[in-house]
Amino acid sequence: MLVYTLKRLGLALLVLITVSMISFMLLRVSGDPAISLAGEGASSEEIEFVRTQYGFDRPIVVQYMEWANRALHGDFGKSPYLNRPVAQMLHEHMGVTMILGVSALSFALILSIPLGMLAAVRPNTWIDRVALSISVMGQAMPSFWFGLILIIFFGVHLRWLPISGSESWQHFVMPTIALGYYATPAIMRLVRSGMMEVLGSDHIRTARAKGLRWPTILFKHTLRNAIIPVVAVAAVQLGFMLGGSIVIESIFALNGLGSLAWVSISRSDLPVVQAIVLFLSTTYIFLTFLGDLLNAFLDPRIRSN
């Protein structure tokens, strides 16, 4: 297990370094950051002053090394637009995004795992067809459209839930459903296929022949083996939710990292955009690494690969 962990950790660090380099390069290749920071109508002298002040006149390799060294110490610089530390801005907004991502993943798991189990236990029945229909609907509906439908029905007509803000848990109900429902189909189909494969295996037939109770066979012997690939998919889905929550946060006016990224891109706030990209990339890589470790713990065969 230790050797496998070190291998996955080395790969995760390599991916993180590569992603940080690519994101840093792309943000500068897309245009001259000095012109963006100086603003429209700035003179050549003002642009040159900004370029010198922020170090954009130095080689890009030197710029990356200095930025990476500061980032390792939690220093992402200051926002030139608000003149505030970027790390402080991230701390203020990341809580909303984390709550939304974790609650959306929890909703997806709570909905998809029972549906996948029912569809696997009763294949080619109306239960299976209903579960697959729910899965298809979740994948076909864009999350922003589903969010608007929830707002109109539960927020405007019924007035059960608030439609904007993040002051209480009620504000996260509709965003959680809108973001989590999109991840439900992939997890549900994975649980269904895994359960059907395990239910048809020899050791399940042996367990039935021994007279074991059906709940014991279903949860202890079947679900435990079928749930292994779900762990990795759930970790990846959480990374997608954290990085792709910008649309949901905009619709429901949640002041998280997604809305901060959108505002920072629109006003060319380069240090903030870089910090958000690095933070979300690091989170995604860590979740993938954690998913690999959980898979190896649940299935010892993975450690030998």
Beta strands, then each sheet from edge to edge (+ up, - down):
end
